Amino acid sequence: MRKVCKAMSLLLSVFCAAVFAFIVSGNINIPNEIITASGQSLYFGDVFTLLRTKAETGIRRVDAVEKGYDESYTVTVKILNLFPVKNSKVTVTQREYVVPGGDVFGIRLYTDGVVVIGTDEVMTAGGCVNPARESGLKKGDIITAVNGEKVNRNREISEAFEKSDGKPLMLSVIRDGKKLDVIFTTALCKADGKYRAGIWVRDSSAGIGTMAFYNKETGIFGGLGHAVCDVDTGEIMPLSGGDAVKAAIKGYYKGSSGNPGELCGVFEDGKLGTLLINGDTGIYGKLNKIDKKAEIVPVALRNEIKTGYAQIISTIDDNGPRYYDIEITKIYSDKDSHSKNMIIEVTDEDLIAATGGIVQGMSGSPIIQNGMFAGAVTHVFINNPLQGYAIFADTMLETAGLASHNTEKLAS
């Protein structure tokens, strides 16, 4: 009898340990928020059961394919329908389809306001002064108006400073996303007799990147997978307008540990489209012309993306886009970062031999897994060019929906 009790106690201990292990595993691996396609069932393993506990209706969705209503509800996840694990919010959405990119394109961006990239002293008859420091203006501030007059170009703000006659000016400034007013007084430069502000500003940016996808019905495209940022301040360049233009790759610098490589591209004649959004998830716009014969692929939802084999489409020479093998090594299902949702590793011998792995300019290279658009390359690891971050496809499609909505409002 004693042996039977010991055996039963041992079995109970093993059972409890197994249940505890599944609870911990479920909490870690089952996302708090799940997005699934219409008609697709949820499955996390035979041991887990799902109980729908709360439904919401009338959830409005605006995307690059169609406008409609998603269904949203909450499920309680249990083990063997007995032991609760967690509650997860489920959103059922319509499957989206896009044309995967891989082509490089030129980015010509104009800012909404001017970005302060540095300050300097002004030599006056009484000595050196620093008007920016005295006013509280800082590097990274975005000046949007002077005395209520909007400014978007360097010459506009320079003219306003020169005509100030030394009188205080009211600058409308955006700092860390917040609006504030700065009282600014220029200084009379001893060298040329003009009123100077002692600040360096930038009103535009240019570079190349890779187009991740475009929608064949709307012409909305997305690229880079991360924002275009100012090289001096690191701040996102506020977009007032810009163009996507044709570009060609003329070579590349091979990457190595501690020294990221780079695609060497040049702008060519020909405007591809208009830029609409520069944000955390990439650069977005509308194409002028669409290839109606281009093949579309389904967009993978984040819970459909798995670690393992995948491919990227990249352009590294004048032969155009090509598929290269990679591995998705880690997925951050609930990560807050907009552009660092996955870790990928290049395994393709041809790409490693040529560029050393991921190089600057490849940001936006679409990731294809199981025939679906799963995401796009965003960053390279400085100390290991074989690895980098990537963004979820559905994250980019959410921003593309805003771009599509903006064009519709402009048209109306």
N, C-alpha and C positions, 0 to 999 in steps of 0.2 A: 504494500500500500504506500509505504514511504517512497519507494522508487517511482511509483506512478505519480505521486504528488510532485516529486522533483522534476519529472519529465514534463508534467503539465506546466509547472512554474517556468521551466526553461523555454517551452514553446510560447508561453504567454509573454515572456521577456523578449523573445525573438520577434514576435508579432508586434509588440509595442514599439520595439526599435525600428522595425520596418515601416510601421505607420508614421512614426516620427520622421524617419528619413524621407518618406514620400511627401510629408507636409512641408518640410524644409525645401525639398527639391521643387515642389509645386510653387511655393512662394517666390523662389528665385527665377524659375524658368517660365512660368505662366505670366504674361504681361498684365499690368493693371488696366491697360486700355488695349482692346483688340479691334482691329479693322478687318472685316471679312467681306468677300464678294457675295453678291446675291446668288443664292442657290448653293452656296458652299457650306458644308457642315463643319463644326468645330470638333477637334479631336486632339487630346493631349496624352492618350494612352488608355489602355483597358482599365486601369485601376482608378482613373478619375471619372466622376460623373458630373454633369452640368445641369443645374436647375435654374431655369429662367425665373427671376424673382421680381423684376421691375421693368416696365416698358415705357418708352417715351415716343411720342409721335410728332410729326411736323418739324423735324430737324432739317433746316434749309441748307442746301449745298450748292456752291457755285464753283464749277470746275471748267477745264478747258474743253471738255467734250459735250456735256449737256448740263442743264440745270434741273434739279429734281429734289426729291425728298429722301433722305436716308432714314433708316429705321435704327433706333438706338434703344438698347435695353441692358439690364444688369444680370449677370449670371453668378450663381454661387457654385464654386468648385468644391466637390467633396471627394473623399477617398471611400470607395466601396459604398457610396451613398449614405455614409454614416458620419465620417469625421470631416468637419469643415476645414477648408484650406485657405480660401480667400474669396473676395468678390471682385469681379472684373467687369468693366464697362465694355460692351460690344456695340460696334457700329457696323451696320450692313450697308454696303455701298455698291454702286454699279461698276462693273469692270470697265476700265479705261484702256484705250489703245493709242499708241503713238508710233511715230517713225523714229527709230534710234539714230543718233547722230554719229559723231566720230570725226567730222571735218573740223579743221581749225577755222577760226574767223577773227577778224579784227574788231576791236572795241574802241569806239571813239565816244567818250562820255563827257558831258558838260554838267557842271555842278549847279545845284539850286542854292545860290549864295556863293560866297568865296570862303575857302578854308584857310585858316591861319596856320601856316606851317613853320613859322619862326618869328622871332622878334630881334630887333637890333637897336643900337643907340643912335641918336641923332646929334651931330655936333652943332651946337648953337653958339652964339656970341658969348654966352655965359658958361659954356662948357658942355659936356656930354649929358644928355637926358634920355630916358627910356619911356616914351609916352605909353607904350603898351603895358609895362609893368605898373606905372603909376595909375592907370585906369583899371587894372585888374583883368585886362584881356589876356587870354592864355593860348598857348599852342594847342591846336585841335578845335578851337572855337570856330563856329560857322557864322559869318556875318551875312545876314540876309537883307538888311536895309540900313540906310543912313538918313536920319531925320525923317523916317517914314517912307523914303524913296527906296524901292527895291533895287538891289544890286546883284548881278550874276556874273559880271566880268571884271577882271583885274583893272582894266582901264576905267571902268565906272567908279570903282572905289577910290582909285588914285586921283581922279578928277574931283571927287567930293572932298578928299583931304586937302588937295591943293587950293581949292576955292573956299576953305573954311575960314581963312583970315585969322586963324588962331582962336576962333570962338569954339566953345564946347559943342560937340556933336553927340547925338543920341544914336548909338549903334544897337540894332536889334540882333541879338546873338542867340544861337542854339548851342548849348553845352550839355553833353551827356543826355541828349534827348529832351532837355528842358529849355524853355524860352526865358530869356532875361534881357534886361536893358543895361547897357554900359555907357556911362558918360565918358567921352573920349576927347582929349585936347591935343591937337597936333603941335609940333615944334617947328620954329623957323630955322631952316638949315642955313648955316653960315656959308657953305660952299656955293650954293646956287640961288639962295634967296627965296626958296619955295618952302611951303609948309609940308612937313613930312610926318608920317605916322610911325616909322620905324618898325614896320611889320612886313613879313613876306607872306603872300597869299597865293593860292592856286585855284584856278577856275575850270580845269579840265584834266582829263587823264586818257591815256591810250595804251593799248597792249593787245596781246593775242590770247585766245583761250580755245577750248574745244566745246563744240555744241553737243549737248547731251541728248536732245530730242526735239521734235516739233510735232504739233498736232496738224494732221492733214486737212481737217475740216475748218479750223479757225486760223491756221498760220502762226499760232503762238509757239514760241520756242523758248528753251531754257538752256543755259550753259554755265560752265565753271563749277557750280555746286557750292560756291562761296561768294561772298561779296567782293566787289572791287574796292580796295581800301587805299587810302593815301599812303605813299611810300615813306613819308616823313613822320606822320602822326599815328598811322595805323588805324585811323578812324574810317568808317564806311563813307565813301564819297556820295554826298546827297545828289540825286539825279534830277536834273531839270529837263534833260533831253539828250539824245545821242543816236549814233548809228552803229549798226552791225555791217561791216564791210568785208569784201573778199580779202583773203590772206593766203600766202604761200610760205611753206617751210623751206628755208635755204640751207638748213643744217641744224646741228645741235651740239651742246656741250654735255659730255657723258658725266653722269652723277657718280659720286663716291661718298664714303662715310665722312660726314662733316662738310661736304661740299655738294649741295644739290645741283643737278644738271639743269639744262634749259633748252627749250626749242628756240631756234632762231628764225623768226618769221618776219615778213614784210607785208605791208598793205598793198593791195592791188586795186586797180580801177574797178568800180562796181559796188553799189550799195545793195546789201542783202536785205536790210530791214531797218526798223526803228526800235530803239531801246525804250522800255517802259518802266522797268523796276530794277533797282540795284539793292539787294537785300541779303540777309544772312544766308539764304539758301541758293543764291546765285544771281545771275544777270538774265533778264527776261525781255522779250520783245515780240514784234510781229514781223514776219517775213513778207517781202514784196511779192515773191513768186513761190508757188508750191508745186512740187512734183506729184501730180495726182496718181502716178503709177508706182510711187514708192510703197514698199511693203511695210505694213504696220505689224506691231507685236503687242501682246497684252502687257499691261503694267502690273508687276508683282506687288502685292500687299506685303507689308513688313513681316507679318507672321508667316508668309510663304517663303521668305528668304532663309536659306539654311547655310551653315558653314560647309565648306567643301568647294568643289570645282566650279569655276565660272570663267567668263571671258570678258575682256574689255575691248572696245573698238577705239583705236587711236590712229592719228596721223603723225608720223615722225619724219617723213620725206615726201618727195613729189609724186610718190606712187599712190597717195590717197589713203583713205581709212583701211585698216586691216585688223583682224581679230587676233588677240594675244591671250594666252592662257594665264589665269591667276587662281589663287585660292582665297576664299573668304574665310578668315581665321577666327574672327570674333564678331559678334553682333550685340549691340547695346539696344535692346528692345525698348527700354523706358528711359533712355538717356536724354537729358534736357538739351544737349547741344543740337543745333539745327543741321550742322554739316559734318559731324563726326559720329555717324551712326554705326559704322562697320570698320573693321581693320581688314585690309586686303594685302596679299603678298604676290608679287609677280613670280611666276614659275616658267614663263616662256623663254627658252634659251635664246631665240633670235632677238627678242627685245632686250634681254639682259646683256647680250653681246654688243648690241648697238648703243643703248642709252644708259645701261647700268641699272635699269628699272624705271621707276616713276621720276619724271623730270618736270620742271615748271613749264607750263603751257599745255600739259596733258590734263589739267583740271577740267572736269566736265566730260571726260571720256566715259561713255555709257558702259554699264556693267550688265551683261546678259547671263542669266542663269535659267536653265530649263526652258529656254525659248522665250523668256519674259525679260522685260526691262526692269532690272532690280535696283538700279541706283547709278551713281556717277562718282568718279574719283574726285577728291577735293584737296587733299594735302599729301605731301611726301614726308616721311620721317627723315629728319636731317642726318641722323647717324646711321640710317639704314635705308638707302634708296629702293630696296626691294619691297619695302612696306610703306603703307600709307593709310589715310582715312578715306572713307566714302560716305555718301549721303544716301538715304532711302529715296527710291523713286517716287513714292506717294507723297513724301515731304515736298519734293520739287513740284509735283503736280498741283499741290494745294496753292503754292504761290503763283503758278501758271494760271490757275483759275482766277486769281485776283487781277492778273494782267489782262485776261480775256474780258473780265467784267469792266475793267477800266476803259478798254477800247469800245465796248458797247455803249458806255455812258457818254464817251466823246462823240460817238456817231449819232446819238440821239439828241 
